[in-house]
Amino acid sequence: MPLAIFPSPWRPPILPLLACLGILGILLPIPERCLAMSSLGEIHVLSRVFPSQKRVTLLDLVDRGTIPEDWQRAMSSVDIGEAPSVGQPKYIDPKNLKPFLNQFVESQGTAASRVSLYVPEMIVVERKTSGVSQERLEEIFLKFVQEHVPWDREEITVQGITCSGLPPIPAGEMTYEVIASPREKFVGNVAVTVHFFVDGERAGTARVSGRIDLYRDVVHLNRPLKKNEIVGEADLEIHRIPVGESSDRYITRPEQVINKRLIRSVEAHEPLQEKDLDNALVLKRGDMVTIVYDDSGLKLTAKGKAREDGCLGEHIRIHNVSTNKVVICRVLDGQTVQATQ
């Protein structure tokens, strides 16, 4: 049965090193005696022990500076028990440790009386931590964002990074994994979860969030225009602005705007969106037009009058002057429409 150390919720009384009293050789597997062990003059036990692994060994308890290498190897093979969790120290009773050390020394072929033992009044075993700083979490967040955003890095800015649940991480080989929602668009407020692992086991979790702004070159008006005015090339200017989650709603090329009609009044230096524009009016209410009827390849024409404004390709109502009926027609140009019913 392995030798154990025990937690204590408060300081003294200190819990014993051994689960029960008895012959130490029965409670603890002692390594076989090594041939020609080097001379060991003293053992200094540490008052504060910081194991680097999940299990505590006898070697963790002592000052290695006074221990020869062959004795260190023998001590490292003696398992004391499970290392404490971060923030939950364990205590060892020095009264029980002394006879245990004497038994260990005897098992290696050295008389215990020849080795001086220096054991403190209290022995505390705690897990050493390697805390993760906020700066490190920010670096992890930025790296993850840059690797996953669907845009060029030059098109985004990241700001307002905050961290929560920053855990104390035990010392050891640390790795991490970043998890984002599968629906994450990586624009606006973005949050991820960072899982930390030490020696392959999960050791803590933190939450990191920040704001990502997407910038695009967007077409603006350089002067105010009223509803139904036609946009010309001289009316345009380009500015780089944050476009939010719906970047497609903005106009990014001047050719998308030129000769289009505004369907609302737009102020100077205001960005243009697709919903602000329509094809230019080629017909106005009251304009006289030629109605083209296509009946099984036979084309007929008649005079008509527009009952409403119309853009190229738009379907509007036309009054047939000859029949005095209203028909729905598609606008072909400023003088011609084609009957569709």
VEXDREN-2710 file (C-alpha; in Angstrom, 1 decimal):
% VEXDREN-2710
k/r/px/py/pz
1/MET/0.0/0.0/0.0
2/PRO/1.5/3.4/-1.0
3/LEU/2.5/5.9/1.6
4/ALA/-0.1/8.8/1.6
5/ILE/-0.2/12.5/2.4
6/PHE/-3.4/14.0/3.5
7/PRO/-5.2/17.3/3.0
8/SER/-6.1/19.6/5.9
9/PRO/-8.7/22.3/5.8
10/TRP/-6.8/24.3/8.4
11/ARG/-3.4/24.4/10.0
12/PRO/-2.5/22.2/13.0
13/PRO/-3.4/19.6/14.0
14/ILE/-1.3/18.2/11.2
15/LEU/-2.5/14.9/9.8
16/PRO/-0.1/12.0/10.0
17/LEU/2.1/10.9/7.1
18/LEU/0.9/7.3/7.4
19/ALA/-2.6/6.1/7.2
20/CYS/-2.0/3.9/10.2
21/LEU/1.0/3.0/12.4
22/GLY/2.9/-0.2/11.8
23/ILE/6.0/-1.5/10.2
24/LEU/7.1/1.0/7.5
25/GLY/8.3/-1.7/5.2
26/ILE/4.8/-3.1/5.0
27/LEU/3.1/0.2/4.4
28/LEU/5.6/1.4/1.7
29/PRO/7.3/-0.5/-1.1
30/ILE/11.0/0.2/-0.5
31/PRO/13.3/-0.1/-3.6
32/GLU/15.6/-3.0/-3.7
33/ARG/19.0/-2.3/-2.2
34/CYS/21.4/-0.8/-4.7
35/LEU/25.0/-2.1/-4.9
36/ALA/27.7/0.3/-3.9
37/MET/25.5/3.2/-3.0
38/SER/27.5/6.4/-2.5
39/SER/28.0/8.0/0.8
40/LEU/25.0/10.0/2.2
41/GLY/25.7/12.3/5.1
42/GLU/22.5/14.3/5.6
43/ILE/19.0/14.7/4.4
44/HIS/17.3/18.1/4.6
45/VAL/13.5/18.0/4.4
46/LEU/11.8/21.0/2.9
47/SER/9.2/22.9/4.9
48/ARG/7.3/23.7/1.7
49/VAL/7.1/21.2/-1.1
50/PHE/6.1/22.0/-4.6
51/PRO/5.7/18.8/-6.7
52/SER/5.8/19.3/-10.5
53/GLN/3.9/16.1/-11.3
54/LYS/0.5/14.6/-10.3
55/ARG/2.2/12.2/-7.9
56/VAL/4.5/13.2/-5.0
57/THR/7.7/11.2/-4.5
58/LEU/10.1/11.1/-1.6
59/LEU/12.6/13.1/-3.7
60/ASP/10.1/16.0/-3.8
61/LEU/10.3/16.3/0.0
62/VAL/14.0/16.9/0.3
63/ASP/16.7/19.4/-0.7
64/ARG/18.4/17.8/-3.7
65/GLY/21.5/19.8/-3.2
66/THR/22.8/17.5/-0.5
67/ILE/21.6/14.2/-2.1
68/PRO/23.9/12.2/-4.4
69/GLU/22.5/11.2/-7.8
70/ASP/22.1/7.5/-7.0
71/TRP/20.2/8.4/-3.9
72/GLN/18.0/10.8/-5.8
73/ARG/17.1/8.0/-8.3
74/ALA/16.2/5.7/-5.3
75/MET/14.0/8.5/-3.7
76/SER/12.3/9.3/-7.0
77/SER/11.0/5.7/-7.1
78/VAL/9.2/6.0/-3.8
79/ASP/5.6/7.2/-4.4
80/ILE/4.2/9.2/-1.4
81/GLY/0.7/10.0/-2.8
82/GLU/-1.3/12.2/-5.1
83/ALA/-0.3/15.8/-5.4
84/PRO/-2.8/18.3/-4.0
85/SER/-5.0/20.4/-6.3
86/VAL/-4.2/24.1/-6.8
87/GLY/-5.1/26.1/-3.7
88/GLN/-5.7/22.9/-1.5
89/PRO/-2.4/22.2/0.3
90/LYS/-1.6/18.9/2.1
91/TYR/0.4/18.4/5.3
92/ILE/2.8/15.8/6.5
93/ASP/3.5/15.0/10.2
94/PRO/7.3/15.3/10.7
95/LYS/7.1/12.9/13.7
96/ASN/6.1/10.1/11.4
97/LEU/8.4/11.1/8.6
98/LYS/11.6/10.7/10.6
99/PRO/11.2/6.9/11.3
100/PHE/10.1/6.5/7.7
101/LEU/13.3/8.2/6.4
102/ASN/15.4/6.0/8.7
103/GLN/13.8/2.9/7.4
104/PHE/14.4/4.1/3.8
105/VAL/18.1/4.7/4.5
106/GLU/18.5/1.3/6.1
107/SER/16.8/-0.3/3.1
108/GLN/19.6/1.1/0.9
109/GLY/22.4/-0.5/2.9
110/THR/23.4/2.5/5.0
111/ALA/23.1/2.7/8.7
112/ALA/20.5/5.3/9.7
113/SER/22.8/6.5/12.5
114/ARG/25.3/7.7/10.0
115/VAL/22.8/10.1/8.3
116/SER/21.7/13.3/9.9
117/LEU/18.1/14.2/9.4
118/TYR/16.9/17.8/9.4
119/VAL/13.1/17.8/9.5
120/PRO/11.1/21.0/10.0
121/GLU/8.2/21.3/12.4
122/MET/5.7/21.6/9.6
123/ILE/5.8/20.2/6.1
124/VAL/3.3/21.7/3.6
125/VAL/2.8/20.2/0.2
126/GLU/1.3/22.6/-2.4
127/ARG/0.9/22.5/-6.2
128/LYS/3.0/25.2/-7.8
129/THR/1.1/27.3/-10.2
130/SER/1.9/29.0/-13.5
131/GLY/-0.9/31.5/-13.8
132/VAL/-2.2/32.6/-17.2
133/SER/-2.0/36.4/-17.5
134/GLN/-4.6/38.5/-19.2
135/GLU/-2.0/39.5/-21.8
136/ARG/-1.5/35.9/-22.6
137/LEU/-5.2/35.3/-23.0
138/GLU/-5.4/38.4/-25.3
139/GLU/-2.7/36.9/-27.5
140/ILE/-4.6/33.6/-27.7
141/PHE/-7.8/35.4/-28.6
142/LEU/-6.1/37.6/-31.3
143/LYS/-4.3/34.6/-32.8
144/PHE/-7.5/32.6/-33.0
145/VAL/-9.4/35.5/-34.6
146/GLN/-6.8/36.1/-37.2
147/GLU/-6.8/32.4/-38.1
148/HIS/-10.6/32.2/-38.5
149/VAL/-11.9/35.5/-39.8
150/PRO/-13.0/35.1/-43.5
151/TRP/-11.5/38.5/-44.4
152/ASP/-8.0/39.9/-44.8
153/ARG/-6.4/41.0/-41.5
154/GLU/-6.0/44.5/-42.9
155/GLU/-9.8/44.8/-43.1
156/ILE/-10.5/44.2/-39.4
157/THR/-9.7/45.8/-36.0
158/VAL/-10.0/44.0/-32.6
159/GLN/-10.6/46.0/-29.5
160/GLY/-12.1/45.9/-26.0
161/ILE/-10.8/42.4/-25.1
162/THR/-12.0/41.2/-21.7
163/CYS/-11.3/38.0/-19.8
164/SER/-13.3/36.2/-17.1
165/GLY/-12.9/33.1/-15.0
166/LEU/-9.1/33.3/-15.2
167/PRO/-8.0/30.1/-13.4
168/PRO/-4.8/29.3/-11.5
169/ILE/-3.1/26.7/-13.6
170/PRO/-0.8/24.0/-12.0
171/ALA/2.8/23.9/-13.1
172/GLY/3.6/21.5/-15.9
173/GLU/3.5/21.2/-19.7
174/MET/0.6/23.5/-20.6
175/THR/-1.5/23.4/-23.8
176/TYR/-4.8/25.0/-24.7
177/GLU/-7.8/24.7/-27.0
178/VAL/-10.0/27.5/-28.2
179/ILE/-13.7/26.9/-28.8
180/ALA/-16.1/29.3/-30.6
181/SER/-19.7/28.8/-31.5
182/PRO/-20.2/27.1/-34.9
183/ARG/-22.5/30.1/-35.8
184/GLU/-19.9/32.7/-35.0
185/LYS/-19.5/35.3/-37.8
186/PHE/-16.4/36.9/-36.3
187/VAL/-17.7/40.4/-36.5
188/GLY/-19.3/42.6/-33.8
189/ASN/-19.1/41.1/-30.3
190/VAL/-17.2/37.8/-30.4
191/ALA/-16.7/35.4/-27.4
192/VAL/-14.7/32.2/-27.2
193/THR/-13.9/29.6/-24.5
194/VAL/-10.3/28.7/-23.8
195/HIS/-9.6/25.3/-22.2
196/PHE/-6.2/24.8/-20.6
197/PHE/-4.5/21.4/-20.2
198/VAL/-1.5/20.5/-18.1
199/ASP/0.3/17.3/-18.9
200/GLY/-2.6/16.3/-21.0
201/GLU/-5.4/16.8/-18.4
202/ARG/-7.8/19.7/-18.3
203/ALA/-6.7/22.2/-15.7
204/GLY/-8.9/25.2/-16.1
205/THR/-11.2/27.3/-18.4
206/ALA/-11.4/31.0/-19.2
207/ARG/-13.8/33.1/-21.2
208/VAL/-12.5/35.8/-23.6
209/SER/-14.5/38.3/-25.6
210/GLY/-13.8/41.3/-27.8
211/ARG/-15.2/43.5/-30.5
212/ILE/-14.3/42.9/-34.1
213/ASP/-15.0/45.7/-36.6
214/LEU/-14.9/45.0/-40.4
215/TYR/-13.8/47.9/-42.6
216/ARG/-14.5/48.4/-46.3
217/ASP/-14.1/51.1/-48.9
218/VAL/-17.7/52.4/-49.3
219/VAL/-19.2/54.8/-51.9
220/HIS/-20.5/58.1/-50.3
221/LEU/-22.2/61.2/-51.8
222/ASN/-20.1/64.3/-51.8
223/ARG/-23.1/66.5/-51.9
224/PRO/-26.8/66.2/-50.8
225/LEU/-29.2/64.7/-53.4
226/LYS/-33.0/64.5/-53.2
227/LYS/-35.3/61.7/-53.9
228/ASN/-35.6/60.7/-57.5
229/GLU/-32.4/62.5/-58.5
230/ILE/-29.9/60.7/-60.7
231/VAL/-26.5/60.0/-59.3
232/GLY/-23.5/61.0/-61.4
233/GLU/-19.9/60.1/-61.2
234/ALA/-19.0/63.6/-60.0
235/ASP/-21.3/63.1/-57.0
236/LEU/-19.3/60.3/-55.5
237/GLU/-16.4/59.9/-53.0
238/ILE/-14.9/56.8/-51.3
239/HIS/-14.4/56.5/-47.6
240/ARG/-13.2/53.5/-45.4
241/ILE/-15.8/52.8/-42.7
242/PRO/-16.9/49.9/-40.4
243/VAL/-19.7/48.0/-42.1
244/GLY/-20.9/45.7/-39.3
245/GLU/-22.3/42.2/-39.9
246/SER/-24.1/43.1/-43.2
247/SER/-21.2/44.3/-45.3
248/ASP/-23.0/43.5/-48.5
249/ARG/-25.6/46.2/-48.0
250/TYR/-23.1/48.9/-48.8
251/ILE/-22.0/50.1/-52.3
252/THR/-18.3/49.5/-52.8
253/ARG/-17.9/50.3/-56.5
254/PRO/-18.9/53.6/-58.3
255/GLU/-20.3/51.7/-61.3
256/GLN/-23.0/50.3/-59.1
257/VAL/-24.3/53.8/-58.5
258/ILE/-23.7/55.9/-61.6
259/ASN/-27.0/56.7/-63.5
260/LYS/-29.1/55.2/-60.7
261/ARG/-32.0/57.0/-59.1
262/LEU/-32.3/57.7/-55.4
263/ILE/-35.4/56.5/-53.8
264/ARG/-34.8/58.7/-50.7
265/SER/-33.0/61.9/-50.0
266/VAL/-29.3/61.4/-49.0
267/GLU/-27.1/63.8/-47.2
268/ALA/-23.6/64.8/-48.1
269/HIS/-20.8/62.3/-47.0
270/GLU/-23.5/59.7/-46.2
271/PRO/-22.7/56.1/-47.3
272/LEU/-24.8/54.6/-50.0
273/GLN/-26.7/51.3/-49.6
274/GLU/-28.3/49.2/-52.2
275/LYS/-31.7/49.9/-50.7
276/ASP/-31.2/53.6/-51.5
277/LEU/-31.0/53.1/-55.3
278/ASP/-33.2/52.1/-58.1
279/ASN/-32.9/52.2/-61.9
280/ALA/-33.4/55.7/-63.4
281/LEU/-36.9/56.6/-64.4
282/VAL/-37.3/56.6/-68.2
283/LEU/-41.1/57.2/-68.1
284/LYS/-43.1/59.6/-66.1
285/ARG/-46.8/59.6/-65.4
286/GLY/-48.6/61.1/-68.5
287/ASP/-45.8/60.4/-71.0
288/MET/-47.1/59.1/-74.4
289/VAL/-45.6/55.8/-75.5
290/THR/-45.9/53.1/-78.2
291/ILE/-47.5/49.8/-76.9
292/VAL/-46.1/46.7/-78.7
293/TYR/-48.4/43.7/-78.8
294/ASP/-46.7/40.3/-79.8
295/ASP/-49.4/37.8/-80.7
296/SER/-48.0/34.5/-82.0
297/GLY/-45.2/36.3/-83.8
298/LEU/-47.5/39.0/-85.2
299/LYS/-46.5/42.4/-83.8
300/LEU/-49.1/45.1/-83.4
301/THR/-48.6/48.6/-82.0
302/ALA/-50.9/51.1/-80.4
303/LYS/-50.7/54.5/-78.8
304/GLY/-50.7/54.6/-75.0
305/LYS/-50.3/56.9/-72.0
306/ALA/-48.3/56.1/-68.9
307/ARG/-50.4/56.0/-65.8
308/GLU/-47.4/56.0/-63.5
309/ASP/-43.6/56.5/-63.4
310/GLY/-41.5/53.6/-64.8
311/CYS/-37.9/52.4/-64.8
312/LEU/-36.2/50.4/-67.5
313/GLY/-37.5/46.8/-67.3
314/GLU/-40.2/47.7/-64.8
315/HIS/-43.9/46.7/-65.2
316/ILE/-46.3/49.6/-65.1
317/ARG/-49.9/50.5/-66.1
318/ILE/-50.4/52.0/-69.6
319/HIS/-53.7/53.4/-70.8
320/ASN/-54.4/52.2/-74.4
321/VAL/-55.8/55.3/-76.1
322/SER/-57.5/53.3/-78.9
323/THR/-59.3/50.8/-76.7
324/ASN/-59.6/53.0/-73.6
325/LYS/-58.3/50.0/-71.6
326/VAL/-55.4/49.9/-69.1
327/VAL/-52.9/47.2/-69.8
328/ILE/-49.7/46.1/-67.8
329/CYS/-46.6/46.7/-69.9
330/ARG/-42.8/46.3/-69.4
331/VAL/-40.8/49.4/-70.1
332/LEU/-38.4/48.9/-73.0
333/ASP/-37.1/52.5/-73.3
334/GLY/-38.3/56.0/-72.9
335/GLN/-40.8/55.7/-75.8
336/THR/-41.7/52.0/-76.0
337/VAL/-43.5/49.5/-73.7
338/GLN/-44.4/45.8/-74.3
339/ALA/-47.8/44.5/-73.3
340/THR/-47.6/41.5/-70.9
341/GLN/-51.4/41.0/-70.5
END
